[in-house]
Amino acid sequence: MIKLLLCAMLSLCALMSSLEMYRERLCEAQIPREMAEALSRMISRLRFDAEDVFSLCENSFDGFVCGDFSEFRAISSGDFHKKWEAACKNLAADRESKALFESAGRILGSCDLQTQTERLAEISRELSERSKKLRERAEGSKRLYTAFGALSGIGISLMIM
């Protein structure tokens, strides 16, 4: 009876850990979407409030769940482009998304308003597409993670018995 209970618990733990892996993949896919949302907020603030780059950083990175954008909110003075680049390196995003987001920092404050908004909108669209692809990939691997978790739990249970 105890072995059966132990086996059931092992199977459940393996399944839960595989679902946690799936959840992490979904969160990784959400980070580029949050980057795109931050850029959209920046575009709006540039168009309607004509904020400087430091105010944009302070006001555009609130309320995100998956990505830690605290380093961007902390950019308040000094060499903006170097601080943006450093903050990009510490993001928990894929390499391509980081590169796109880093390019947005090179645009901010270095072009006229129209050019900035156009380029930021383009980068935002690319990040949204990237997020969509990553999400589709994560959805496709959901079955794999679930099956792997259940089968590994059953395999461990069989070895115990």
Biotite code that builds the C-alpha atoms (Angstrom):
import biotite.structure as struc

atoms = struc.array([
    struc.Atom([0.000, 0.000, 0.000], chain_id="A", res_id=1, res_name="MET", atom_name="CA", element="C"),
    struc.Atom([2.832, 2.384, 0.898], chain_id="A", res_id=2, res_name="ILE", atom_name="CA", element="C"),
    struc.Atom([4.660, 1.525, -2.336], chain_id="A", res_id=3, res_name="LYS", atom_name="CA", element="C"),
    struc.Atom([1.525, 2.247, -4.332], chain_id="A", res_id=4, res_name="LEU", atom_name="CA", element="C"),
    struc.Atom([1.075, 5.595, -2.602], chain_id="A", res_id=5, res_name="LEU", atom_name="CA", element="C"),
    struc.Atom([4.745, 6.427, -3.125], chain_id="A", res_id=6, res_name="LEU", atom_name="CA", element="C"),
    struc.Atom([4.494, 5.523, -6.807], chain_id="A", res_id=7, res_name="CYS", atom_name="CA", element="C"),
    struc.Atom([1.423, 7.692, -7.269], chain_id="A", res_id=8, res_name="ALA", atom_name="CA", element="C"),
    struc.Atom([3.167, 10.606, -5.565], chain_id="A", res_id=9, res_name="MET", atom_name="CA", element="C"),
    struc.Atom([6.269, 10.168, -7.743], chain_id="A", res_id=10, res_name="LEU", atom_name="CA", element="C"),
    struc.Atom([4.145, 10.136, -10.895], chain_id="A", res_id=11, res_name="SER", atom_name="CA", element="C"),
    struc.Atom([2.334, 13.255, -9.763], chain_id="A", res_id=12, res_name="LEU", atom_name="CA", element="C"),
    struc.Atom([5.598, 15.034, -8.903], chain_id="A", res_id=13, res_name="CYS", atom_name="CA", element="C"),
    struc.Atom([7.100, 14.164, -12.279], chain_id="A", res_id=14, res_name="ALA", atom_name="CA", element="C"),
    struc.Atom([3.977, 15.422, -14.045], chain_id="A", res_id=15, res_name="LEU", atom_name="CA", element="C"),
    struc.Atom([3.950, 18.646, -12.026], chain_id="A", res_id=16, res_name="MET", atom_name="CA", element="C"),
    struc.Atom([7.623, 19.310, -12.742], chain_id="A", res_id=17, res_name="SER", atom_name="CA", element="C"),
    struc.Atom([7.043, 18.808, -16.459], chain_id="A", res_id=18, res_name="SER", atom_name="CA", element="C"),
    struc.Atom([4.100, 21.221, -16.345], chain_id="A", res_id=19, res_name="LEU", atom_name="CA", element="C"),
    struc.Atom([6.358, 23.716, -14.554], chain_id="A", res_id=20, res_name="GLU", atom_name="CA", element="C"),
    struc.Atom([8.822, 23.409, -17.436], chain_id="A", res_id=21, res_name="MET", atom_name="CA", element="C"),
    struc.Atom([5.966, 24.176, -19.831], chain_id="A", res_id=22, res_name="TYR", atom_name="CA", element="C"),
    struc.Atom([4.931, 27.190, -17.759], chain_id="A", res_id=23, res_name="ARG", atom_name="CA", element="C"),
    struc.Atom([8.511, 28.498, -17.867], chain_id="A", res_id=24, res_name="GLU", atom_name="CA", element="C"),
    struc.Atom([8.526, 28.137, -21.646], chain_id="A", res_id=25, res_name="ARG", atom_name="CA", element="C"),
    struc.Atom([5.296, 30.155, -21.843], chain_id="A", res_id=26, res_name="LEU", atom_name="CA", element="C"),
    struc.Atom([6.829, 32.839, -19.664], chain_id="A", res_id=27, res_name="CYS", atom_name="CA", element="C"),
    struc.Atom([9.916, 32.953, -21.908], chain_id="A", res_id=28, res_name="GLU", atom_name="CA", element="C"),
    struc.Atom([7.567, 33.459, -24.849], chain_id="A", res_id=29, res_name="ALA", atom_name="CA", element="C"),
    struc.Atom([5.794, 36.272, -23.001], chain_id="A", res_id=30, res_name="GLN", atom_name="CA", element="C"),
    struc.Atom([8.948, 38.345, -22.388], chain_id="A", res_id=31, res_name="ILE", atom_name="CA", element="C"),
    struc.Atom([9.286, 39.544, -26.015], chain_id="A", res_id=32, res_name="PRO", atom_name="CA", element="C"),
    struc.Atom([5.579, 40.467, -25.892], chain_id="A", res_id=33, res_name="ARG", atom_name="CA", element="C"),
    struc.Atom([6.241, 42.535, -22.765], chain_id="A", res_id=34, res_name="GLU", atom_name="CA", element="C"),
    struc.Atom([9.187, 44.185, -24.526], chain_id="A", res_id=35, res_name="MET", atom_name="CA", element="C"),
    struc.Atom([6.897, 45.068, -27.426], chain_id="A", res_id=36, res_name="ALA", atom_name="CA", element="C"),
    struc.Atom([4.335, 46.486, -25.004], chain_id="A", res_id=37, res_name="GLU", atom_name="CA", element="C"),
    struc.Atom([6.997, 48.622, -23.325], chain_id="A", res_id=38, res_name="ALA", atom_name="CA", element="C"),
    struc.Atom([8.043, 49.980, -26.720], chain_id="A", res_id=39, res_name="LEU", atom_name="CA", element="C"),
    struc.Atom([4.414, 50.749, -27.569], chain_id="A", res_id=40, res_name="SER", atom_name="CA", element="C"),
    struc.Atom([4.104, 52.691, -24.329], chain_id="A", res_id=41, res_name="ARG", atom_name="CA", element="C"),
    struc.Atom([7.291, 54.572, -25.201], chain_id="A", res_id=42, res_name="MET", atom_name="CA", element="C"),
    struc.Atom([5.924, 55.448, -28.628], chain_id="A", res_id=43, res_name="ILE", atom_name="CA", element="C"),
    struc.Atom([2.763, 56.855, -27.054], chain_id="A", res_id=44, res_name="SER", atom_name="CA", element="C"),
    struc.Atom([4.738, 58.874, -24.525], chain_id="A", res_id=45, res_name="ARG", atom_name="CA", element="C"),
    struc.Atom([7.025, 60.193, -27.256], chain_id="A", res_id=46, res_name="LEU", atom_name="CA", element="C"),
    struc.Atom([4.108, 61.270, -29.448], chain_id="A", res_id=47, res_name="ARG", atom_name="CA", element="C"),
    struc.Atom([1.850, 62.784, -26.827], chain_id="A", res_id=48, res_name="PHE", atom_name="CA", element="C"),
    struc.Atom([4.093, 63.828, -23.943], chain_id="A", res_id=49, res_name="ASP", atom_name="CA", element="C"),
    struc.Atom([7.465, 64.330, -25.683], chain_id="A", res_id=50, res_name="ALA", atom_name="CA", element="C"),
    struc.Atom([9.236, 62.709, -22.714], chain_id="A", res_id=51, res_name="GLU", atom_name="CA", element="C"),
    struc.Atom([13.007, 62.368, -22.599], chain_id="A", res_id=52, res_name="ASP", atom_name="CA", element="C"),
    struc.Atom([14.640, 58.919, -22.617], chain_id="A", res_id=53, res_name="VAL", atom_name="CA", element="C"),
    struc.Atom([15.047, 58.770, -18.850], chain_id="A", res_id=54, res_name="PHE", atom_name="CA", element="C"),
    struc.Atom([11.365, 59.542, -18.224], chain_id="A", res_id=55, res_name="SER", atom_name="CA", element="C"),
    struc.Atom([10.412, 56.979, -20.854], chain_id="A", res_id=56, res_name="LEU", atom_name="CA", element="C"),
    struc.Atom([12.334, 54.298, -18.985], chain_id="A", res_id=57, res_name="CYS", atom_name="CA", element="C"),
    struc.Atom([10.904, 55.301, -15.653], chain_id="A", res_id=58, res_name="GLU", atom_name="CA", element="C"),
    struc.Atom([7.302, 55.250, -16.890], chain_id="A", res_id=59, res_name="ASN", atom_name="CA", element="C"),
    struc.Atom([7.100, 52.483, -19.491], chain_id="A", res_id=60, res_name="SER", atom_name="CA", element="C"),
    struc.Atom([8.139, 49.313, -17.675], chain_id="A", res_id=61, res_name="PHE", atom_name="CA", element="C"),
    struc.Atom([5.485, 48.841, -14.996], chain_id="A", res_id=62, res_name="ASP", atom_name="CA", element="C"),
    struc.Atom([3.094, 45.937, -14.588], chain_id="A", res_id=63, res_name="GLY", atom_name="CA", element="C"),
    struc.Atom([4.908, 43.162, -16.415], chain_id="A", res_id=64, res_name="PHE", atom_name="CA", element="C"),
    struc.Atom([4.735, 39.636, -15.038], chain_id="A", res_id=65, res_name="VAL", atom_name="CA", element="C"),
    struc.Atom([7.405, 37.535, -16.757], chain_id="A", res_id=66, res_name="CYS", atom_name="CA", element="C"),
    struc.Atom([10.239, 39.919, -17.514], chain_id="A", res_id=67, res_name="GLY", atom_name="CA", element="C"),
    struc.Atom([12.270, 41.740, -14.869], chain_id="A", res_id=68, res_name="ASP", atom_name="CA", element="C"),
    struc.Atom([12.564, 45.260, -16.253], chain_id="A", res_id=69, res_name="PHE", atom_name="CA", element="C"),
    struc.Atom([13.730, 46.901, -13.020], chain_id="A", res_id=70, res_name="SER", atom_name="CA", element="C"),
    struc.Atom([17.114, 47.817, -14.521], chain_id="A", res_id=71, res_name="GLU", atom_name="CA", element="C"),
    struc.Atom([15.350, 49.769, -17.256], chain_id="A", res_id=72, res_name="PHE", atom_name="CA", element="C"),
    struc.Atom([13.219, 51.660, -14.732], chain_id="A", res_id=73, res_name="ARG", atom_name="CA", element="C"),
    struc.Atom([16.409, 52.528, -12.849], chain_id="A", res_id=74, res_name="ALA", atom_name="CA", element="C"),
    struc.Atom([18.006, 54.289, -15.840], chain_id="A", res_id=75, res_name="ILE", atom_name="CA", element="C"),
    struc.Atom([17.755, 57.896, -14.682], chain_id="A", res_id=76, res_name="SER", atom_name="CA", element="C"),
    struc.Atom([20.973, 59.669, -15.623], chain_id="A", res_id=77, res_name="SER", atom_name="CA", element="C"),
    struc.Atom([24.358, 59.194, -17.220], chain_id="A", res_id=78, res_name="GLY", atom_name="CA", element="C"),
    struc.Atom([25.135, 57.472, -20.489], chain_id="A", res_id=79, res_name="ASP", atom_name="CA", element="C"),
    struc.Atom([21.706, 56.213, -21.539], chain_id="A", res_id=80, res_name="PHE", atom_name="CA", element="C"),
    struc.Atom([22.875, 53.936, -24.343], chain_id="A", res_id=81, res_name="HIS", atom_name="CA", element="C"),
    struc.Atom([25.451, 52.085, -22.212], chain_id="A", res_id=82, res_name="LYS", atom_name="CA", element="C"),
    struc.Atom([22.960, 51.600, -19.383], chain_id="A", res_id=83, res_name="LYS", atom_name="CA", element="C"),
    struc.Atom([20.300, 50.361, -21.817], chain_id="A", res_id=84, res_name="TRP", atom_name="CA", element="C"),
    struc.Atom([22.776, 47.893, -23.304], chain_id="A", res_id=85, res_name="GLU", atom_name="CA", element="C"),
    struc.Atom([23.770, 46.629, -19.855], chain_id="A", res_id=86, res_name="ALA", atom_name="CA", element="C"),
    struc.Atom([20.117, 46.205, -18.855], chain_id="A", res_id=87, res_name="ALA", atom_name="CA", element="C"),
    struc.Atom([19.441, 44.268, -22.068], chain_id="A", res_id=88, res_name="CYS", atom_name="CA", element="C"),
    struc.Atom([22.231, 41.822, -21.281], chain_id="A", res_id=89, res_name="LYS", atom_name="CA", element="C"),
    struc.Atom([20.559, 40.927, -17.979], chain_id="A", res_id=90, res_name="ASN", atom_name="CA", element="C"),
    struc.Atom([17.122, 40.238, -19.459], chain_id="A", res_id=91, res_name="LEU", atom_name="CA", element="C"),
    struc.Atom([15.925, 36.641, -19.301], chain_id="A", res_id=92, res_name="ALA", atom_name="CA", element="C"),
    struc.Atom([15.009, 36.602, -22.998], chain_id="A", res_id=93, res_name="ALA", atom_name="CA", element="C"),
    struc.Atom([16.244, 34.758, -26.046], chain_id="A", res_id=94, res_name="ASP", atom_name="CA", element="C"),
    struc.Atom([19.229, 36.172, -27.937], chain_id="A", res_id=95, res_name="ARG", atom_name="CA", element="C"),
    struc.Atom([17.235, 37.468, -30.913], chain_id="A", res_id=96, res_name="GLU", atom_name="CA", element="C"),
    struc.Atom([14.733, 39.332, -28.732], chain_id="A", res_id=97, res_name="SER", atom_name="CA", element="C"),
    struc.Atom([17.546, 40.867, -26.685], chain_id="A", res_id=98, res_name="LYS", atom_name="CA", element="C"),
    struc.Atom([19.253, 42.065, -29.864], chain_id="A", res_id=99, res_name="ALA", atom_name="CA", element="C"),
    struc.Atom([16.034, 43.640, -31.142], chain_id="A", res_id=100, res_name="LEU", atom_name="CA", element="C"),
    struc.Atom([15.384, 45.347, -27.822], chain_id="A", res_id=101, res_name="PHE", atom_name="CA", element="C"),
    struc.Atom([18.969, 46.541, -27.605], chain_id="A", res_id=102, res_name="GLU", atom_name="CA", element="C"),
    struc.Atom([18.593, 48.153, -31.032], chain_id="A", res_id=103, res_name="SER", atom_name="CA", element="C"),
    struc.Atom([15.620, 50.107, -29.679], chain_id="A", res_id=104, res_name="ALA", atom_name="CA", element="C"),
    struc.Atom([17.939, 51.670, -27.110], chain_id="A", res_id=105, res_name="GLY", atom_name="CA", element="C"),
    struc.Atom([20.265, 52.849, -29.852], chain_id="A", res_id=106, res_name="ARG", atom_name="CA", element="C"),
    struc.Atom([17.336, 54.575, -31.565], chain_id="A", res_id=107, res_name="ILE", atom_name="CA", element="C"),
    struc.Atom([15.961, 56.331, -28.491], chain_id="A", res_id=108, res_name="LEU", atom_name="CA", element="C"),
    struc.Atom([17.251, 59.875, -28.215], chain_id="A", res_id=109, res_name="GLY", atom_name="CA", element="C"),
    struc.Atom([19.444, 59.658, -31.305], chain_id="A", res_id=110, res_name="SER", atom_name="CA", element="C"),
    struc.Atom([16.927, 60.362, -34.090], chain_id="A", res_id=111, res_name="CYS", atom_name="CA", element="C"),
    struc.Atom([14.136, 62.803, -34.774], chain_id="A", res_id=112, res_name="ASP", atom_name="CA", element="C"),
    struc.Atom([10.716, 62.026, -33.287], chain_id="A", res_id=113, res_name="LEU", atom_name="CA", element="C"),
    struc.Atom([9.160, 60.578, -36.428], chain_id="A", res_id=114, res_name="GLN", atom_name="CA", element="C"),
    struc.Atom([12.115, 58.294, -37.140], chain_id="A", res_id=115, res_name="THR", atom_name="CA", element="C"),
    struc.Atom([12.172, 57.118, -33.521], chain_id="A", res_id=116, res_name="GLN", atom_name="CA", element="C"),
    struc.Atom([8.469, 56.249, -33.474], chain_id="A", res_id=117, res_name="THR", atom_name="CA", element="C"),
    struc.Atom([8.619, 54.486, -36.856], chain_id="A", res_id=118, res_name="GLU", atom_name="CA", element="C"),
    struc.Atom([11.636, 52.372, -35.937], chain_id="A", res_id=119, res_name="ARG", atom_name="CA", element="C"),
    struc.Atom([10.315, 51.584, -32.467], chain_id="A", res_id=120, res_name="LEU", atom_name="CA", element="C"),
    struc.Atom([6.988, 50.510, -33.976], chain_id="A", res_id=121, res_name="ALA", atom_name="CA", element="C"),
    struc.Atom([8.833, 48.216, -36.383], chain_id="A", res_id=122, res_name="GLU", atom_name="CA", element="C"),
    struc.Atom([10.856, 46.658, -33.558], chain_id="A", res_id=123, res_name="ILE", atom_name="CA", element="C"),
    struc.Atom([7.693, 46.285, -31.494], chain_id="A", res_id=124, res_name="SER", atom_name="CA", element="C"),
    struc.Atom([6.020, 44.390, -34.344], chain_id="A", res_id=125, res_name="ARG", atom_name="CA", element="C"),
    struc.Atom([9.052, 42.131, -34.731], chain_id="A", res_id=126, res_name="GLU", atom_name="CA", element="C"),
    struc.Atom([9.073, 41.384, -31.002], chain_id="A", res_id=127, res_name="LEU", atom_name="CA", element="C"),
    struc.Atom([5.353, 40.579, -31.089], chain_id="A", res_id=128, res_name="SER", atom_name="CA", element="C"),
    struc.Atom([5.926, 38.166, -33.975], chain_id="A", res_id=129, res_name="GLU", atom_name="CA", element="C"),
    struc.Atom([8.849, 36.621, -32.111], chain_id="A", res_id=130, res_name="ARG", atom_name="CA", element="C"),
    struc.Atom([6.668, 36.156, -29.034], chain_id="A", res_id=131, res_name="SER", atom_name="CA", element="C"),
    struc.Atom([3.968, 34.520, -31.124], chain_id="A", res_id=132, res_name="LYS", atom_name="CA", element="C"),
    struc.Atom([6.468, 32.046, -32.613], chain_id="A", res_id=133, res_name="LYS", atom_name="CA", element="C"),
    struc.Atom([7.893, 31.198, -29.186], chain_id="A", res_id=134, res_name="LEU", atom_name="CA", element="C"),
    struc.Atom([4.404, 30.706, -27.783], chain_id="A", res_id=135, res_name="ARG", atom_name="CA", element="C"),
    struc.Atom([3.463, 28.387, -30.648], chain_id="A", res_id=136, res_name="GLU", atom_name="CA", element="C"),
    struc.Atom([6.639, 26.404, -30.017], chain_id="A", res_id=137, res_name="ARG", atom_name="CA", element="C"),
    struc.Atom([5.817, 26.167, -26.302], chain_id="A", res_id=138, res_name="ALA", atom_name="CA", element="C"),
    struc.Atom([2.258, 25.063, -27.063], chain_id="A", res_id=139, res_name="GLU", atom_name="CA", element="C"),
    struc.Atom([3.619, 22.405, -29.391], chain_id="A", res_id=140, res_name="GLY", atom_name="CA", element="C"),
    struc.Atom([5.895, 21.040, -26.690], chain_id="A", res_id=141, res_name="SER", atom_name="CA", element="C"),
    struc.Atom([3.156, 20.934, -24.045], chain_id="A", res_id=142, res_name="LYS", atom_name="CA", element="C"),
    struc.Atom([2.173, 17.396, -25.006], chain_id="A", res_id=143, res_name="ARG", atom_name="CA", element="C"),
    struc.Atom([5.803, 16.345, -24.991], chain_id="A", res_id=144, res_name="LEU", atom_name="CA", element="C"),
    struc.Atom([6.358, 17.730, -21.484], chain_id="A", res_id=145, res_name="TYR", atom_name="CA", element="C"),
    struc.Atom([3.146, 16.178, -20.186], chain_id="A", res_id=146, res_name="THR", atom_name="CA", element="C"),
    struc.Atom([3.889, 12.790, -21.714], chain_id="A", res_id=147, res_name="ALA", atom_name="CA", element="C"),
    struc.Atom([7.497, 12.893, -20.534], chain_id="A", res_id=148, res_name="PHE", atom_name="CA", element="C"),
    struc.Atom([6.421, 13.762, -16.985], chain_id="A", res_id=149, res_name="GLY", atom_name="CA", element="C"),
    struc.Atom([3.822, 11.028, -16.820], chain_id="A", res_id=150, res_name="ALA", atom_name="CA", element="C"),
    struc.Atom([6.065, 8.392, -18.396], chain_id="A", res_id=151, res_name="LEU", atom_name="CA", element="C"),
    struc.Atom([9.050, 9.233, -16.212], chain_id="A", res_id=152, res_name="SER", atom_name="CA", element="C"),
    struc.Atom([6.830, 9.018, -13.141], chain_id="A", res_id=153, res_name="GLY", atom_name="CA", element="C"),
    struc.Atom([5.492, 5.634, -14.246], chain_id="A", res_id=154, res_name="ILE", atom_name="CA", element="C"),
    struc.Atom([9.031, 4.455, -15.068], chain_id="A", res_id=155, res_name="GLY", atom_name="CA", element="C"),
    struc.Atom([10.326, 5.427, -11.643], chain_id="A", res_id=156, res_name="ILE", atom_name="CA", element="C"),
    struc.Atom([7.312, 3.757, -10.055], chain_id="A", res_id=157, res_name="SER", atom_name="CA", element="C"),
    struc.Atom([8.007, 0.542, -11.942], chain_id="A", res_id=158, res_name="LEU", atom_name="CA", element="C"),
    struc.Atom([11.627, 0.570, -10.812], chain_id="A", res_id=159, res_name="MET", atom_name="CA", element="C"),
    struc.Atom([10.561, 0.963, -7.187], chain_id="A", res_id=160, res_name="ILE", atom_name="CA", element="C"),
    struc.Atom([8.102, -1.912, -7.419], chain_id="A", res_id=161, res_name="MET", atom_name="CA", element="C"),
])
